[in-house]
Amino acid sequence: MKKYVFITNQFKTGGVESVFLNIARNTDKEILLFPVHNSKDNYLIDSLPKNVSILQNKYLIKRNIVGLFKTIFIAYKYRKKFQSNDYRVINFSDTLTTLLFSYITSPKTFFSWVHCNPYALTNAKTYRLYWYLLKKCSKIIFISESQRDLFYKMSLSKNLCKENSLVCTNFVDISHIIKLSEEDIRLKNYFFMAARIDFRSKDYITLLKGYSLLPTKIRDKYKMVIAGNGPDIGRLKKMVENMNLTDNVMLIGNQVNPYKYMKHAKLYIHSSISEGFSMAILEALMCGCTVIASDCQVGPSEILLQGKYGYLYRPRDSKMLASKIKEALHNPIYEDEAIKRAEFITEKGKKQLRSFFDD
């Protein structure tokens, strides 16, 4: 039986890791997980299903040019093993390191998953090399139709064949979310957002400005609860202080179980600059939340079906966000409708995943 080698940048709390876990739990294929950087969260490792084995990278790779050369050296050590027909190598992170590693280990046949907004990839100085390696892929896998459409409209992709791509829509582990969402919490009357605290992709500035524009009686009734951590946590704390929102905004750090907060939230607000799909929106729908999301490229509009299953606002428009919050409080999305939308997307994604593994 063919073994599937998933090359990741790391294995810490994040959307990519959630996607991997959902994939692994919904197939009986034998999977080898290889985090290039030896950075892992133990609770995630403990939650891996039995069909997943971890390949330990015994080499310390720094995130610099020396680390890149070391990556090449390590990849060649695995090449003899992974380029056989018994393995299918998959780059599962949006990084040059993992893409290059995948190419070197299996140059004739390798696959690459794209998780982010394709334009975000051009922010790196090495983006031309990235696209060169994408042209070498046997198949490129996208996580939403709108993401794939955007990718092939880019001038960098004009020589790439769309037929050599497929969509495996992100999906959720329904039973897992339902079980965890039933846990009790003490918090009541709050809005919620769970995401990495990174101002490059998540728009916490508009979130706080929009929240601050709400009438005092709404802010006094509903706190803004933010779960997550990241490189800009210090900036976010300072913003909360400077905007005099310390009594209204709660920063609760990374949460192993964000679903119990989603389940009991009055609204789930997802404020982004850029997305590839947004697992958090889909998870919030599965918890029955009324979702408000920025209509950024790409993903939120597709998940919410252009606003049928949630509220969309223009990115960076804090006034519109405040307006949508007030509108959603008066006209929430029915819980059953939100859950049905998440179930529909999940079944679609599982079907696409089965086709990928059966190909």
LUMPATI-907895 format. One record per residue: x, y, z of N, C-alpha, C in turn. Coordinates in steps of 0.1 Angstrom, whole numbers, plus 2048, in hexadecimal, padded with zeros to 3 digits. Each point is the difference from the previous one (the first is absolute). Example, Ala and Ser with C-alpha at 12.3 -4.5 7.8 and 13.67 -1.06 7.14 Angstrom:
BEGIN
8847C784E7F780C80080980C800 7FC80B7F980980B8007F880B808 
REM end
This chain:
BEGIN
8087F48007F880C80080980D800 7FC8097F880880D7FF7FF80880D 80C80580480180880C80180F7FC 7F98088077FF80F7FD80980780A 80A8087FB8098078087FC80F800 7FC80580B7FC80E80180B808806 8068097F880B8098047FA80D805 80280380D7FB80C80680C808806 7FD80D80180A8098068037FD80E 7F57FE8088007FD80E7F37F9803 7FD7FD80D7F47FA8037FB80680E 7FC80D7FF7FB80780B7F28057FE 7F980580A7F28047FF7FE80A7F4 7F77FC7F77FE8097F57F67F97F6 7FC8087F67F67FB7F78057F57F7 80C8007FC8067F57F88007F3807 80480180D8007F48087F27FA802 7F68098027F27FB8017FC7F97F3 8048067F57FC7FA7F38077F27FF 80C7FF8048077F37FF7F97F6809 7FD80380D7F97F78097F37FB7FA 7F98097FA7F37FC7FA8027F67F4 80A8037F88037F77F58047F2806 80980080A8057F38057F57F8807 7F78078067F57F98077F67FA7F6 8008057F47F67FC7F68057F77F5 80B7F98038067F77F68077F5807 8007F47FA8087F580680D7FE7F9 80480A7F880D7FF7F980B80280B 80C7FA7FD80B80180980780E7FD 80180880A80680D7FF80D802808 80A8067FA80C80480780080F800 80180580C80180F80380E804802 8058097F880E804802801810802 80080580C80280E80280F8037FE 8038097F680D8037FD80780780C 7F980A80680580680C7FA7F880C 8097FD8097FC7F780C7F980880A 7F58067FC7F88098097F27FA800 7FC7FA80C7F37F98017F980280D 7F38008007F880080C7FC7F2804 8047FC80C7FE7F28047F27FC800 7F68098037F27FC8017FB7FD7F2 8068067F57FD7FD7F38057F27FC 80C7FD8048077F37FD7F77F5807 7FC80380C7F87F68077F27FD7F9 7FB80A7F97F37FF7F98017F97F3 80C7FD7FB8017FA7F37FA7F2800 7F97FC7F57FA7F37FF80B7F57FD 7FC7F380280A7F67FF8067FE7F2 7FA8057F68057FE7F280B80A7FD 80380980A80B80A7FE80C7FD808 80C8007F980C7FF80780880D7FE 80880480A80880C7FF80F7FC7FC 8058077F680E7FE7FD80780B807 8097FD80980780A80880C8057F8 80180D7FF80B8077F980B80280B 80B7F980080A80180A80980C7FE 7FE8077F580980B7FD7F980D804 8078098077FB80D80380180A7F4 7F58047FB8008097F47FB80E804 80980A7FF7FD80D8027F98077F4 7F880A8037F88067F580880B7FA 80B7FC7F98088097F98067F97F4 80A8077F98057FA7F48087F3803 80780080B8077F48047F67F4803 7F58048067F67F68027FA7FA7F3 7FF8097F67FB7FC7F380A7F57F9 80D80380180A7F77FB8007F2808 7FD80180D7FF7F48087F47F87FC 7F58077FD7F47F97FB8037F87F3 8078067F78047F97F48087F4803 8098018098097F58047F77F4806 7F78048097F77F68067F77F97F6 7FB8087F67F67FB7F68077F67F8 80D8027FC8077F67F88027F3808 80180180D8017F38087F37F87FF 7F58067FE7F37F98007FC7FD7F1 8078057F77FC7FF7F27FF7F17FB 80A7F88038007F27FC7F47F9804 7FC80380C7F47F98067F38057FA 7FE80E8007F38057FD7FD8017F1 80A7FF7F77FC8017F27FC7F37FA 7FF7F58087FA7F47FB7F18017FF 7FA7F67F97F28007FD7F87FD80C 8077FC80B7F87FD80C7FC80C808 80580C7FD7FE80C8077FA80B7F7 7F88088067FB80C7F980380C809 8098097FB80580B8087F780C7FE 7FC80780B7F780B80080580C808 80380B7F980380C8087F3805806 80080280D7F480380780180E808 80A8087FC80180D80680380A7F5 7FC80D80280380A7F680E806803 80A7F87FF80E8058028097FB7F5 80A8087FD80A7FB7F68077F4806 80380080C8087F58067F97F37FE 7F37FF8037F97F37FE7FE7FC7F2 7FE80B7F77FE7FD7F280D7FB7FA 80B80680380D7FC7FB8037F2805 7FE7FD80D8027F38067F87F57F8 7F38037FD7F87F77F98057FD7F2 80480A7F98057FF7F380D7F87FF 80980280980D7F98007FE7F1804 7F77FD8097FE7F28047F97F87F6 7F78077F87F97F87F67FD8097F3 80B8037F97FF80A7F57F67FC7F5 7FE7F37FD7F87FC7F57F1801804 7FD7FD80C7F28008057FF80580E 7FB80D8017FD80580D7F480A7FF 7F980280B7F480880080280C809 7F880B7FE80180B8097F2806804 7FD80080D7F480680580280F801 7F78087FC80180F8027F580480A 80480580B7F680380B7FC80F801 8098097FB7FE80E8027FB8077F3 7FD80D8027FD8087F480C8007F7 7FF7FC7F380C7FF7F880980D7FF 7F980B80180880D80080980180C 7FC7FA80B80980180C80D7F97FE 8017F77F780D7F97FC80A8097FA 7FA80B7F98098097F980780A80A 7FC80080C80780980A80E7FB803 8037F47FE80E7FB8028098047F5 80D8028038098047F68037F57F6 7FD7F38048037F47F87F47FB7F8 7F68097FE7F47FB7FB8017FB7F1 80A8057F98027FB7F28057F2800 8087FD80A8057F28017F47F7804 7F88058097F47F98047F77FC7F5 7FE80A7F77F77FD7F48077F67F6 80D8017FF8087F77F87FE7F2805 8017FE80D7FE7F28067F17FC7FE 7F78098017F27FC7FE7FD7FA7F2 8088067F77FE7FB7F28057F27FF 8087FB8098067F28007F67F6806 7F68068077F77F78087F87F77F6 7FD7F48057F77F77F87F2805801 7FC80580C7F380680280180B80B 7F980B7FF7FF80A80A7F27FE806 7FF80080D7F37FE8077FC80D807 7F48057FD7FB80C8067F57FC80A 7FD80A8097F67FD80A7F38077FE 7FE8077F57F38067FC8008037F2 7F58007FA7FF8047F180480E7FE 7FD80980980380E7FE80F802801 8077F880880E8018028077FB7F3 7FB7F57FA8067FB7F47FE80A7F4 7F48067FF7FD8097F680980C800 80380580D80880C80280F7FC7FB 8047F480480E7FC7FD8028007F1 7F77FB7F88027FF7F27FE80D7F8 7FA80A8077FF80D7FA80D808802 8097FC80880D8078038097FE7F4 80780B7FC8097FF7F580B7F6802 8047FE80D80A7F68037FC7F27FC 7F37FE7FF7FB7F27FE7FC7FE7F1 8038097F77FB7FF7F38057F47F8 80B7FB8048067F47FA7FD7F3807 7F880180A7FC7F48087F27FB7FB 7FF7F37FF7F47FA7FA7F67FD80B 7F48067FF7F67FE80A7FB7F2802 8027F87F57FC7F28008087F880A 80C8058038097F98097FD80580F 7F48048037FD80480D7F27FA804 7FE80080D7F37FB8057FC80880C 7F47FF8047FB80780D7FD7F580A 80680180C7FB7F880B7FC80A80B 7F38038007FB80A8098027FC80E 80580A8088027FD80F7F27FC806 8017F78097F47FB8078047FE80F 7F57FE8088027FF80E7FD7F2805 8057FC80C7FD7F48067F4802809 7F47FD7FA7F38038077FF7FB80E 8027F38017FE7F980D80A80680B 80C8037FB80A8068097FC80E805 7FB8087F77FC80D8047F4800809 7F67F87FD7F47FF8088037FC80E 8097F68018047FB80E80780B808 8098077FA80880A8077F880C803 7F68037F77F880D8027F67FF80B 7FE7F38057F77FE80B80680380E 80D80380080680380D7FB80D805 7FF80180D7FA80C80780B80B801 7FC80C7FF80880C8027F9809809 8078098077FA80A8097FC80C7F9 8068037F57FE80D7F97F18007FA 7FA80C8007F38027FA80080E7F9 7F88017F67FE80D7F980E8057FB 8047FA7F580C8057FA8017FD7F1 8088087F98037FD7F280E7F9800 8027F87F680C7F78008088017F3 80D7FF8018097FE7F480B7F7804 8037F67F880C7F78038098007F3 80C8058028098007F480E803805 80A7FD7F880E80480380180F800 80780580A80180F80280C8047F7 7FD8027F480A8047F67FA80B7F7 80480C8017FA80B7F98028007F1 8087F77FB8027FF7F27F47FA7F9 7F97F78077F47FA7FA7F3802808 80180380C7F48028087FE80E804 7F48067FE7FE80E8027FA80480D 8097FF80B7FB80380D7FE80F802 8068087F77FE80E8017F28047FD 7FA7FA7F57F28037FD7F77FA80A 8047F48057F77F980A7FE80980C 80B8068057FF80880C7F980E7FD 8048057F57F980D7FC7F17FE7FE 7FC7F57F97F27FE7FE7F97FD80E 8067F98087FA7FD80E7FF80D808 80A8097FF80080C8077F580A7FB 7FC7FE7F47F68097FA7F17FC804 7FF7F58077F37FB8047FB80980C 7F38018017FA80880B8057FA80D 80280880A8057FC80D7F87F5806 7F38007FE7F77F68068037F27FA 8047FF7F48047F37F980D7FC806 80A80980180D7FC8058007FC80E 7F78078087FF7FC80E7F97F2802 7F87FD7F67F97F38018087F47FA 8088037F58077F57F980F804800 8087F880780F8017FF8057FA7F3 80B8057FC8077FA7F480B7F7805 7FE7F37FD8097F68058097FB7F4 80D8018018097FC7F68097F5804 8007F47F98087F580380B7FF7F6 80D7FE80480B7FE7F780C806805 80B7FD7F980D8068048078027F3 80C8078008078037F480A80B802 8078047F580A8098017FC80E804 7F38037FE7FB80E8027F880180D 8017F78097F880080C80380D808 80D80480080480C8087F980C7FA 8008017F37F980B7F97F1801803 7FA7F48007F27FF8037FC80480E 8087FC80A7FE80480E80180F801 80A8067F980280F8017F48077F9 7FB7FB7F57F48067FA7F4800809 7FE7F58077F57FF80980180A80B 80C80280580380A80B7FE80E7FA 8058037F580080E7FA7F18047FC 7F87F67FD7F28037FC7F77FF80C 8067FE80C7F880080D7F57F5800 8057F47FB7F67F57FF8047F4809 80980380A8047F58097F57F9807 7F58088037F57FA8077F67F87F7 8028027F37F77FA7F68067F57F8 80D8007FE8077F67F78087F6809 7FD7F47FE8077F58078097F87F6 80D80080380A7F87F88037F3808 7FB7F57FB8017F380880A7F67FB 8098057F780B7F77FB7FB7F47F7 8097F87FD7FD7F47F87F77F7809 7F67FA7F97F67F78078007F37F9 8037F58077FF7F37FB7F27FD7FB 7F68068067F27FE7FC7F980D7FE 8018067F47F980D7FE7F17FE7FD 7FC7F37FE7F27FE7FC7F680280B 8047FF80C7F780380B7FD80F801 80A8087FC7FE80E7FF7F78047F4 8027F97F57F88037F47F27FC803 7FE7F58067F27FB8037F880A808 8068078097F980980980180F7FD 8078037F580280E7FC7F38057FA 7FE80D8037F48077F98038017F1 80C8047FD8048017F280F7FB7FF 8037FA7F480E7FD7FD80480A7F6 80B80880380580A7F680D7FC7FB 8028007F380D7FC7FA80580B7F7 80980780680580C7F980E7FD7FA 8007FF7F280C7FD7F98048097F5 80C8017FD8058077F48017F67F4 8047F48038027F67F67FD7F2805 7FA7F87F87FD7F28048027F77F4 8017F38038007F67F57F37F9801 7FA7FF80C7F37FA8027FA80580D 8067FD80B7FD80380E7F87F4806 8087F88077FA7F58077F880580C 80480B8067F980580C7F18047FC 7FE8067F57F28037FC7F87F37FE 8067F67FA7F87F37FE7FE7FA80E 80A8008097FE7FB80D7F5807808 80080D7FF7F68088067F27FD7FB 7FE7FE7F37F37FC7FB7FC7F3806 80A7F68017FD7F38057FB80180E 80480A8087FC80380D7F3807801 7FA8047F47F380680080180F801 80C8067FE80280F8027FA8087F5 7FC80C8047FE80A7F580E8077FE 8047FF7F380E8047FD80080E7F8 80980880480380D7F980E7FF7FB 8038017F380D7FF7FB80380B7F6 80D8037FF80480A7F68007F97F2 7FB8077F67FF7FA7F380D8017F8 80A7FA80680D8017FA8037F47F7 80A8027F88047F57F78087F6809 7FD7F47FF7F57F97FA7FA7F680B 7F47FC7FE7FA7F68097F4804807 80080B8087F48038097F38017F8 8008077F47F48017F87FB7F37FB 80A7F77FC7FC7F37FB7FA7F780B 80680180C7FB7F880C7F2805804 7FE80D8007F38068057F68017F4 8047FC7F47F88007F47FB80E7FE 80A8097FE7FE80E7FD7F780780A 8007FC80D7F880680A7F37FA804 7FD7F47FA7F37F98038017FA80E 80C7FB8038027F980D80880880A 80180D7FE80780880A80180E7FA 80780980780280E7FC80E8037FB 8018077F580C8047FB80280F800 80C80580380380F7FF80C8027F8 80280C7FB80C8047F880C7FF809 80B7FA7FB80C80080880580E804 80480180C80680D8067F580B802 7F37FC7FF7F680A8027F97FE80E 8058078097FC7FF80E7F1804802 7FC80B7F97F28048017F67F67FB 8047F97F57F77F67FA8007F480A 80B7FD8068017F580A7F680380B 80180C8067F780380B7F27FF7FC 7FD8057F47F27FF7FA7FB7F17FF 8097F87FB7FD7F27FF7FE7F980D 80780480A7FF7FA80E7F2803805 7FC80D7FE7F28048057F57F97F8 8037FE7F37F67F97F87FF7F1804 80B7FA8038007F28037FA7FD80E 80180A8097FA7FF80D7F18007FF 7FB8077F67F18017FE7FB7F47F8 8097FC7F77FB7F57F680B7F57FF 8027F880B80A7F68007FC7F57F6 80A7F97FB7FE7F47F77FB7F5809 7F67F87FB7FB7F580780B7F6803 8017FA80C80A7F78038007F47F7 7F47FA7FD7FF7F57F78058037F2 7FE80C7FB8048037F38108017FF 80580680B80F8018008067F2800 7FB7F78098057F28017FE7F97F2 7F58017FA7FE7FA7F380A8047F5 80380D80180A8057F680E7FA803 8047FF80C80C7F98048007F17FC 7F57FA8027FF7F27FC8017FE7F1 7FA8097F98007FF7F180E8017FB 80880A80580D8037FC8097F4804 7FE7FA80B8087F58057FE7F47F7 7F37FD7FD7FE7F47F78068027F3 80080C7FA8068037F480F7FE801 80680580A80F7FF8028047F1802 7F87F88078047F28027FF7F87F3 7F68047F87FF7F97F280C8037F8 80480D80080C8047F880D7F9805 8017FF80D80B7F98068017F27FC 7F57F98008007F27FC8047FF7F1 7FC8097F88048007F280F8027FF 80680880880E8038008087F3803 7FC7F980B8077F48057FE7F57F6 7F47FF7F97FE7F57F78068027F2 80580C7FE8068037F280D7F87FE 
REM end
